[in-house]
Amino acid sequence: MLKDSSTGYGLISILIHWISALLILFLFGLGVYMVDLTYYDDWYHKGPELHVSLGLLVLLIMAVRIVWRVINPIPIDLPAKPVQQKTAKLVKLALYLFIFVVIVSGYLITTAEGQAASMFNVIKFSVITQLSSANVDLAGEIHEYFAWAIIGLVVLHALGALFHHFAMRDRTLVRMFKPVKKSDI
């Protein structure tokens, strides 16, 4: 039940998927909320600290996800039209790429003043490079635009899953909720 099989996802893949999804959606909402905060708001300092910590947690989860995908079999795609399969793979690849773009740009913004990025004051991510003020602004724009793009891709991803479930009536969505059992292998 922990590992993936050719017929479905195991518990580890399912947890990685849903924890990542919830964190990314929360981070997006927090980011949108923080834009309008003023110095006197309670969350003016708490919000960015939490945003950075959770963003770094997403980085670690994504690293685990990639390692897990390399050492674990990928479930066989369920029957679909070639264009649907290619679109699904393209959306998934874009999600991964955009998540890393947002993480890297967020890290560059956070470390722009020469201080390490901190994950819950437990793990410090050292400064690799410092950006000029113009480049910090560019990193901020990249961070924002790619975060919105992720939300667009998440909507496409969710609509695709719902289409598979309700229109095609296949197990695509069910496989991401219910771990594969040994008897299913």
DOFIPA-179826 format. One record per residue: x, y, z of N, C-alpha, C in turn. Coordinates in steps of 0.2 Angstrom, whole numbers, padded with zeros to 4 digits, always signed. Layout:
DOFIPA-179826
XYZXYZXYZ
...
END
This chain:
DOFIPA-179826
+0004-0006+0000+0000+0000+0000+0004+0006+0000
+0011+0006+0002+0015+0012+0002+0018+0014-0005
+0020+0008-0009+0023+0010-0015+0018+0010-0021
+0020+0013-0026+0016+0013-0032+0016+0006-0036
+0012+0005-0040+0012-0001-0044+0010+0001-0051
+0010-0004-0056+0008-0002-0062+0001-0001-0063
-0003-0002-0058-0010-0001-0058-0013+0005-0054
-0008+0008-0050-0011+0013-0046-0005+0016-0041
-0007+0021-0038-0002+0025-0033-0003+0022-0026
+0003+0022-0023+0003+0020-0016+0002+0026-0011
+0002+0024-0005+0000+0030+0000+0005+0035+0000
+0012+0034-0001+0017+0039-0001+0016+0044-0007
+0015+0041-0013+0013+0046-0018+0007+0050-0017
+0002+0047-0015-0004+0051-0013-0003+0056-0008
+0000+0054-0003+0001+0060+0003+0006+0065+0000
+0011+0064-0004+0015+0069-0007+0011+0073-0011
+0007+0070-0015+0002+0074-0020-0002+0079-0016
-0006+0076-0011-0011+0081-0008-0008+0086-0003
-0002+0084+0000+0001+0089+0005+0004+0094+0000
+0007+0093-0005+0010+0098-0010+0004+0102-0012
-0001+0099-0014-0007+0103-0017-0010+0108-0012
-0011+0106-0006-0014+0110+0000-0009+0115+0002
-0002+0114+0002+0003+0119+0004+0003+0124-0002
+0003+0122-0008+0004+0127-0013-0002+0131-0014
-0008+0129-0013-0014+0133-0013-0014+0138-0007
-0012+0135-0001-0012+0139+0005-0007+0145+0004
-0001+0143+0001+0005+0148+0000+0002+0153-0005
-0002+0151-0010-0004+0156-0015-0009+0161-0011
-0014+0158-0007-0018+0163-0004-0015+0167+0001
-0010+0165+0005-0006+0169+0009-0002+0174+0006
+0001+0173+0000+0004+0178-0004+0000+0183-0006
-0006+0181-0009-0011+0186-0011-0013+0191-0005
-0014+0188+0001-0016+0191+0007-0011+0196+0009
-0005+0194+0009+0001+0198+0011+0002+0204+0007
+0000+0204+0001+0001+0210-0003-0002+0217-0001
-0007+0216+0003-0011+0222+0005-0010+0224+0012
-0005+0220+0016-0004+0221+0023+0000+0228+0024
-0001+0231+0029+0003+0237+0031+0007+0235+0037
+0012+0240+0038+0016+0238+0044+0013+0237+0050
+0007+0240+0051+0004+0239+0058-0001+0233+0058
-0001+0229+0053-0005+0223+0053-0001+0217+0057
-0005+0213+0060-0002+0208+0064+0002+0203+0060
+0000+0202+0054+0003+0197+0049+0008+0200+0045
+0010+0207+0046+0015+0210+0042+0022+0206+0042
+0024+0204+0048+0030+0200+0049+0029+0192+0049
+0023+0190+0052+0022+0183+0053+0020+0180+0046
+0017+0183+0042+0015+0181+0035+0021+0179+0031
+0025+0184+0030+0031+0182+0026+0036+0176+0029
+0036+0176+0036+0040+0171+0039+0037+0164+0037
+0030+0164+0038+0027+0157+0037+0027+0156+0029
+0026+0161+0025+0027+0160+0018+0033+0157+0016
+0039+0159+0018+0045+0157+0017+0046+0150+0020
+0044+0149+0026+0045+0142+0029+0041+0137+0025
+0035+0138+0023+0031+0133+0020+0034+0133+0012
+0036+0138+0009+0039+0137+0003+0045+0133+0003
+0049+0133+0008+0055+0129+0008+0053+0122+0010
+0048+0121+0014+0045+0114+0015+0043+0111+0008
+0039+0115+0004+0037+0113-0003+0044+0111-0007
+0049+0114-0006+0055+0113-0010+0058+0106-0007
+0058+0104-0001+0060+0098+0002+0055+0092-0001
+0048+0094+0000+0044+0089-0003+0044+0087-0010
+0046+0092-0014+0047+0091-0021+0053+0087-0022
+0058+0088-0018+0064+0084-0019+0063+0077-0017
+0059+0076-0012+0057+0069-0010+0053+0066-0016
+0048+0070-0019+0044+0068-0024+0048+0065-0030
+0053+0069-0032+0057+0067-0038+0061+0061-0036
+0064+0060-0030+0068+0054-0029+0063+0048-0028
+0057+0049-0025+0052+0044-0025+0050+0042-0032
+0049+0046-0037+0047+0045-0043+0053+0041-0047
+0059+0042-0046+0064+0039-0049+0065+0032-0046
+0064+0030-0040+0065+0024-0037+0058+0020-0037
+0053+0022-0039+0046+0019-0039+0043+0018-0046
+0040+0013-0047+0037+0012-0054+0031+0018-0055
+0030+0019-0061+0025+0024-0063+0019+0020-0065
+0013+0021-0062+0007+0018-0064+0006+0019-0072
+0004+0014-0075+0002+0014-0082-0004+0019-0083
-0003+0023-0088-0008+0027-0090-0015+0024-0092
-0020+0026-0090-0027+0023-0092-0028+0025-0099
-0032+0021-0102-0034+0023-0109-0037+0030-0110
-0034+0033-0115-0036+0040-0117-0034+0042-0124
-0036+0047-0127-0034+0049-0133-0027+0052-0132
-0023+0051-0137-0016+0053-0137-0015+0060-0135
-0020+0064-0138-0019+0072-0136-0021+0073-0129
-0025+0069-0126-0026+0070-0119-0020+0068-0115
-0017+0062-0117-0011+0060-0113-0006+0065-0113
-0005+0067-0119+0001+0072-0120-0001+0079-0116
-0007+0081-0117-0009+0087-0113-0008+0086-0105
-0010+0080-0103-0009+0079-0096-0002+0079-0094
+0003+0076-0098+0010+0075-0096+0013+0082-0097
+0011+0086-0102+0013+0093-0102+0011+0097-0096
+0005+0097-0094+0002+0101-0088+0006+0099-0082
+0008+0092-0081+0011+0090-0075+0018+0092-0075
+0022+0092-0081+0029+0094-0082+0029+0102-0081
+0024+0106-0083+0024+0113-0082+0023+0114-0075
+0018+0111-0071+0017+0111-0064+0024+0111-0060
+0028+0105-0062+0034+0104-0058+0039+0110-0060
+0039+0112-0066+0044+0117-0068+0042+0124-0065
+0036+0126-0065+0033+0132-0062+0034+0132-0055
+0033+0127-0051+0034+0126-0044+0041+0128-0042
+0046+0125-0046+0053+0126-0045+0055+0133-0046
+0052+0136-0052+0053+0143-0053+0051+0148-0048
+0045+0146-0045+0042+0150-0039+0047+0149-0033
+0049+0143-0032+0053+0142-0026+0060+0146-0027
+0063+0145-0032+0069+0148-0033+0069+0156-0033
+0064+0159-0036+0063+0166-0036+0061+0168-0029
+0057+0165-0025+0056+0166-0018+0062+0166-0014
+0066+0161-0015+0072+0160-0011+0077+0166-0013
+0077+0168-0019+0081+0174-0021+0079+0181-0018
+0072+0181-0018+0069+0187-0014+0071+0187-0007
+0070+0181-0004+0071+0181+0003+0079+0182+0005
+0083+0180+0001+0090+0180+0003+0094+0187+0000
+0090+0191-0003+0093+0197-0007+0097+0201-0002
+0095+0202+0004+0099+0206+0009+0105+0202+0012
+0106+0196+0010+0112+0193+0012+0111+0188+0018
+0104+0188+0020+0103+0183+0026+0100+0177+0023
+0102+0171+0027+0099+0165+0025+0092+0164+0025
+0089+0160+0021+0082+0159+0022+0081+0153+0027
+0076+0154+0031+0075+0150+0037+0068+0146+0036
+0068+0140+0038+0062+0136+0038+0061+0134+0045
+0056+0138+0048+0053+0138+0054+0059+0138+0060
+0064+0142+0058+0070+0143+0062+0073+0137+0064
+0073+0132+0060+0076+0125+0062+0081+0124+0056
+0079+0125+0050+0084+0123+0045+0086+0130+0041
+0092+0132+0040+0094+0138+0037+0096+0136+0030
+0094+0139+0025+0096+0139+0018+0101+0144+0016
+0107+0143+0015+0112+0148+0014+0111+0153+0008
+0114+0159+0009+0114+0163+0003+0118+0161-0002
+0116+0160-0008+0120+0158-0014+0123+0164-0018
+0118+0169-0019+0120+0175-0022+0115+0181-0020
+0117+0187-0020+0113+0192-0018+0111+0196-0025
+0105+0198-0025+0103+0202-0031+0103+0209-0030
+0103+0213-0035+0103+0220-0035+0095+0222-0034
+0094+0228-0032+0087+0230-0031+0082+0229-0037
+0085+0230-0043+0082+0229-0050+0080+0222-0051
+0085+0217-0049+0084+0210-0050+0079+0207-0045
+0079+0210-0039+0074+0208-0034+0067+0210-0036
+0067+0215-0039+0060+0217-0042+0058+0212-0048
+0063+0210-0052+0062+0206-0057+0060+0199-0054
+0064+0197-0049+0062+0190-0046+0055+0190-0043
+0053+0196-0040+0046+0197-0037+0041+0196-0042
+0042+0199-0048+0037+0198-0054+0037+0191-0056
+0043+0188-0057+0043+0181-0059+0039+0177-0054
+0040+0178-0048+0037+0174-0042+0029+0175-0043
+0027+0181-0044+0020+0182-0044+0017+0179-0050
+0020+0181-0056+0017+0178-0062+0017+0170-0063
+0022+0167-0060+0022+0160-0061+0018+0157-0055
+0017+0160-0050+0012+0158-0045+0005+0158-0048
+0003+0163-0051-0003+0164-0055-0004+0158-0060
+0002+0157-0064+0002+0152-0069+0001+0145-0066
+0004+0144-0060+0003+0137-0056-0005+0136-0055
-0008+0142-0052-0015+0141-0051-0019+0139-0057
-0017+0142-0063-0021+0141-0069-0020+0133-0071
-0014+0131-0070-0012+0124-0071-0016+0119-0066
-0016+0121-0060-0020+0117-0055-0027+0117-0057
-0030+0122-0060-0037+0122-0062-0038+0117-0068
-0033+0118-0073-0033+0113-0078-0032+0106-0076
-0028+0105-0071-0026+0098-0069-0033+0095-0065
-0036+0099-0061-0042+0097-0058-0048+0096-0062
-0049+0100-0067-0054+0099-0072-0053+0093-0076
-0046+0091-0078-0045+0085-0081-0046+0079-0077
-0045+0079-0071-0046+0074-0066-0054+0073-0066
-0058+0078-0065-0065+0078-0065-0068+0075-0072
-0065+0077-0077-0067+0075-0084-0066+0067-0084
-0061+0065-0082-0059+0058-0082-0064+0054-0077
-0066+0057-0072-0070+0054-0067-0077+0054-0069
-0080+0059-0071-0087+0060-0073-0089+0059-0080
-0085+0060-0085-0086+0060-0092-0083+0053-0095
-0077+0052-0093-0074+0045-0096-0075+0040-0091
-0077+0041-0085-0079+0036-0080-0073+0031-0079
-0067+0033-0079-0061+0029-0078-0058+0030-0070
-0053+0027-0069-0050+0027-0062-0045+0032-0061
-0044+0037-0065-0039+0042-0064-0039+0046-0058
-0045+0048-0056-0046+0052-0050-0046+0047-0044
-0049+0042-0044-0049+0037-0039-0042+0035-0037
-0038+0034-0042-0031+0032-0040-0027+0037-0036
-0029+0043-0036-0026+0048-0032-0029+0049-0025
-0034+0045-0024-0037+0045-0017-0036+0038-0013
-0036+0033-0017-0036+0026-0014-0030+0023-0016
-0025+0021-0011-0019+0018-0012-0020+0011-0015
-0016+0009-0019-0016+0002-0022-0015-0003-0017
-0018-0009-0017-0017-0014-0012-0013-0019-0015
-0010-0023-0011-0006-0029-0014-0010-0033-0018
-0016-0034-0016-0020-0039-0020-0022-0036-0027
-0021-0029-0028-0022-0026-0034-0016-0027-0039
-0011-0029-0036-0004-0029-0040-0004-0035-0044
END
